[in-house]
């Protein structure tokens, strides 16, 4: 199972033309970029991996994850993961209507009080909802049901992530939702793993971009008559960043391939752990190699590093996934460790 090369080429050209430094800065200031989203939506990219019969664009999960990798690479300020891979997946899995506009999801916070009644009444508050103010519909899970509620029916308190992207608080007071039974395998647990996979794909792109920017910058900047990239201390930073970029992309692709086949909980947990750790190391290496330039608003490095530090905390941080992988390994025992790593996903 491979990614359609046309998707990669088309998405790269689209983002390369639209996701300029000024466009990203403006999107962060405004809390949205309707121009970039509209161009993205016209291609059908938001709904890749969702069946055409359900209103999607067809294609595979691997295709959708490749688009997310490029969203991360170009720091595209759009709700790509929420609309298709997460929200669209929830709605179409339950047979609910897939809207033409933006869909978002409730990622799950200990502070959430959101609930859906058997009749579809939505009450309570959801925190840190990605792109909540921009969404047409909010997809959420109740007890055995999937619900789709008009996001504009909520009272919205604006907040932003470290990346400057909306992470809003939505409060509902009896809003009526469309509801349907959640099929087997569609629950809060599955959403958390799928959310983690989406963040790994985004992070793989962002680390790759940081690494490439750093190589380019250190080869262009000279000190003592030679490019700083030729100094051994700087070369060490370049190697670390390049290694983390390759490692994260490999982890993302491995988890994606397994998820396209079926249960991929072990692979996704391991990939999110790898990506979270790599984001810390790569950000440190790239910013150190850039020096003061990397801290300026005028230079684009922060578009990647701030997103990485946002995404690494979403859908599980280092502690959560370290514990999950560790418990899984212990449960399989010493003799089962090698088959666990090499033989596909395993459940606790």
DATARA-V483516 format. One record per residue. N is the residue number from 1. RES is the residue in three letters. SS is DSSP state (helix for helix, strand for strand, loop for the rest). PHI is phi in degrees with one decimal (* if undefined). Layout:
n: (N N)
res: (RES RES)
ss: (SS SS)
phi: (PHI PHI)
This chain:
n: (1 2 3 4 5 6 7 8 9 10 11 12 13 14 15 16 17 18 19 20 21 22 23 24 25 26 27 28 29 30 31 32 33 34 35 36 37 38 39 40 41 42 43 44 45 46 47 48 49 50 51 52 53 54 55 56 57 58 59 60 61 62 63 64 65 66 67 68 69 70 71 72 73 74 75 76 77 78 79 80 81 82 83 84 85 86 87 88 89 90 91 92 93 94 95 96 97 98 99 100 101 102 103 104 105 106 107 108 109 110 111 112 113 114 115 116 117 118 119 120 121 122 123 124 125 126 127 128 129 130 131 132 133 134 135 136 137 138 139 140 141 142 143 144 145 146 147 148 149 150 151 152 153 154 155 156 157 158 159 160 161 162 163 164 165 166 167 168 169 170 171 172 173 174 175 176 177 178 179 180 181 182 183 184 185 186 187 188 189 190 191 192 193 194 195 196 197 198 199 200 201 202 203 204 205 206 207 208 209 210 211 212 213 214 215 216 217 218 219 220 221 222 223 224 225 226 227 228 229 230 231 232 233 234 235 236 237 238 239 240 241 242 243 244 245 246 247 248 249 250 251 252 253 254 255 256 257 258 259 260 261 262 263 264 265 266 267 268 269 270 271 272 273 274 275 276 277 278 279 280 281 282 283 284 285 286 287 288 289 290 291 292 293 294 295 296 297 298 299 300 301 302 303 304 305 306 307 308 309 310 311 312 313 314 315 316 317 318 319 320 321 322 323 324 325 326 327 328 329 330 331 332 333 334 335 336 337 338 339 340 341 342 343 344 345 346 347 348)
res: (UNK UNK UNK UNK UNK UNK UNK UNK UNK UNK UNK UNK UNK UNK UNK UNK UNK UNK UNK UNK UNK UNK UNK UNK UNK UNK UNK UNK UNK UNK UNK UNK UNK UNK UNK UNK UNK UNK UNK UNK UNK UNK UNK UNK UNK UNK UNK UNK UNK UNK UNK UNK UNK UNK UNK UNK UNK UNK UNK UNK UNK UNK UNK UNK UNK UNK UNK UNK UNK UNK UNK UNK UNK UNK UNK UNK UNK UNK UNK UNK UNK UNK UNK UNK UNK UNK UNK UNK UNK UNK UNK UNK UNK UNK UNK UNK UNK UNK UNK UNK UNK UNK UNK UNK UNK UNK UNK UNK UNK UNK UNK UNK UNK UNK UNK UNK UNK UNK UNK UNK UNK UNK UNK UNK UNK UNK UNK UNK UNK UNK UNK UNK UNK UNK UNK UNK UNK UNK UNK UNK UNK UNK UNK UNK UNK UNK UNK UNK UNK UNK UNK UNK UNK UNK UNK UNK UNK UNK UNK UNK UNK UNK UNK UNK UNK UNK UNK UNK UNK UNK UNK UNK UNK UNK UNK UNK UNK UNK UNK UNK UNK UNK UNK UNK UNK UNK UNK UNK UNK UNK UNK UNK UNK UNK UNK UNK UNK UNK UNK UNK UNK UNK UNK UNK UNK UNK UNK UNK UNK UNK UNK UNK UNK UNK UNK UNK UNK UNK UNK UNK UNK UNK UNK UNK UNK UNK UNK UNK UNK UNK UNK UNK UNK UNK UNK UNK UNK UNK UNK UNK UNK UNK UNK UNK UNK UNK UNK UNK UNK UNK UNK UNK UNK UNK UNK UNK UNK UNK UNK UNK UNK UNK UNK UNK UNK UNK UNK UNK UNK UNK UNK UNK UNK UNK UNK UNK UNK UNK UNK UNK UNK UNK UNK UNK UNK UNK UNK UNK UNK UNK UNK UNK UNK UNK UNK UNK UNK UNK UNK UNK UNK UNK UNK UNK UNK UNK UNK UNK UNK UNK UNK UNK UNK UNK UNK UNK UNK UNK UNK UNK UNK UNK UNK UNK UNK UNK UNK UNK UNK UNK UNK UNK UNK UNK UNK UNK UNK UNK UNK UNK UNK UNK UNK UNK UNK UNK UNK UNK)
ss: (loop loop loop loop helix helix helix helix helix helix helix helix helix helix helix helix helix helix loop loop helix helix helix helix helix helix helix helix helix helix loop loop loop helix helix helix helix helix helix helix helix helix loop loop helix helix helix strand loop loop loop helix helix helix loop loop loop strand loop loop helix helix helix helix helix helix helix helix helix helix helix helix helix loop loop loop loop loop loop helix helix helix helix helix helix helix helix helix helix helix helix helix helix loop loop loop loop loop loop loop loop loop strand strand strand loop loop loop loop loop loop loop loop loop strand strand loop loop loop loop strand strand strand strand strand strand strand strand strand strand loop helix helix helix loop loop strand strand strand strand strand loop loop loop strand strand strand strand strand strand helix helix helix loop strand strand strand loop loop strand loop loop loop loop loop strand strand strand strand strand strand strand strand strand strand strand loop strand strand strand strand loop loop loop loop loop loop helix helix helix helix helix helix helix helix helix helix helix helix helix helix helix helix helix helix helix helix helix helix helix helix helix helix helix helix helix helix helix helix helix loop strand strand loop loop strand strand helix helix helix loop helix helix helix helix helix helix helix helix helix helix helix helix helix helix helix helix helix helix helix helix helix helix helix helix helix helix helix helix helix helix loop loop loop helix helix helix helix helix helix helix helix helix helix helix helix helix helix helix helix helix helix helix helix helix helix helix helix helix helix helix helix helix helix helix loop loop loop loop loop helix helix helix helix helix helix helix helix helix helix helix loop loop loop loop loop loop helix helix helix helix helix helix helix helix helix helix helix helix helix helix helix helix helix helix helix helix helix helix helix helix helix loop loop loop loop loop loop)
phi: (* -125.9 -85.0 -67.0 -62.2 -63.8 -63.1 -60.7 -64.1 -66.4 -65.3 -62.7 -65.1 -60.6 -68.1 -60.0 -79.7 -96.5 -89.7 -77.4 -57.1 -67.2 -65.8 -69.3 -60.9 -65.7 -62.2 -66.5 -70.0 -89.4 83.7 -174.1 -137.5 -64.6 -67.0 -68.0 -62.4 -61.9 -64.2 -64.8 -67.8 -62.9 -80.3 84.5 -60.2 -60.1 -111.6 -63.8 87.8 -99.5 -63.9 -65.3 -61.7 -92.0 100.7 -87.9 -104.3 75.9 86.5 -112.4 -61.0 -62.5 -61.9 -64.2 -67.4 -66.0 -61.9 -63.5 -58.4 -73.2 -58.3 -66.5 -62.9 -94.3 52.9 -64.4 -84.2 -139.6 -84.3 -67.6 -66.6 -67.7 -69.7 -107.5 -63.1 -107.8 -64.2 -62.3 -62.5 -60.5 -66.5 -70.3 -61.3 -96.1 78.8 -85.5 -65.8 -94.8 -73.9 -78.2 -96.8 -74.1 -117.2 -129.3 -134.1 -92.3 -70.1 103.0 -131.1 -59.3 -86.0 -64.5 -125.2 -65.9 -144.5 -121.7 -78.8 -62.7 -92.0 94.2 -83.3 -104.5 -136.2 104.8 -125.8 -117.9 -107.7 53.1 -82.4 -62.9 57.8 -57.9 -69.1 -97.6 -80.6 -83.9 -131.1 -111.3 -97.3 -146.9 -108.2 -109.2 -80.3 78.8 -132.7 -110.0 -123.7 -127.5 -124.1 -63.9 -64.7 -71.8 -76.8 -91.5 -85.0 -111.6 -105.3 -74.7 -150.9 -129.7 -81.0 -58.7 -80.1 80.9 -103.6 -59.6 -137.9 -94.4 -103.6 -116.1 -120.2 -113.8 -130.0 81.6 -65.8 -86.2 -112.5 -82.6 -129.0 -154.8 -63.5 -78.5 -70.3 -56.4 88.7 -109.6 -152.4 -61.0 -64.4 -65.4 -64.1 -65.6 -67.6 -66.7 -62.8 -62.4 -62.8 -62.5 -70.2 -62.2 -62.4 -61.0 -67.8 -59.5 -67.9 -66.6 -66.8 -60.1 -64.4 -59.7 -62.3 -66.6 -60.2 -69.5 -60.6 -63.6 -64.5 -72.6 -81.7 -88.4 -82.3 -113.1 -148.5 56.0 83.6 -148.5 -59.2 -66.1 -64.2 -86.9 -81.2 -60.9 -63.3 -71.7 -59.5 -63.2 -63.5 -63.6 -64.8 -59.0 -64.7 -65.1 -61.9 -67.9 -63.6 -66.9 -65.4 -67.6 -65.2 -64.2 -64.5 -63.9 -67.8 -64.0 -65.9 -64.1 -62.3 -68.1 -64.2 -68.7 -89.9 158.9 -62.3 -135.8 -61.4 -65.1 -65.6 -68.9 -59.6 -65.1 -66.8 -66.9 -63.8 -59.9 -65.2 -61.3 -68.9 -65.3 -60.6 -65.5 -66.0 -66.8 -61.7 -60.8 -64.5 -69.9 -69.3 -65.9 -67.7 -79.1 68.3 -62.6 -57.3 -67.9 -96.8 -87.0 -67.9 -72.6 -103.3 -83.2 -56.7 -66.7 -61.0 -83.2 -67.6 -68.7 -68.0 -59.6 -73.2 -77.7 -66.7 -68.2 -93.3 -89.8 55.3 104.6 -93.0 -60.0 -63.5 -60.3 -76.8 -62.1 -64.0 -65.2 -64.0 -63.3 -64.2 -64.2 -64.4 -64.4 -63.0 -89.8 74.1 -60.8 -71.8 -95.1 -66.2 -64.3 -60.0 -61.2 -73.0 -100.7 -105.0 100.4 -68.1 -137.3 -100.9 -74.0)
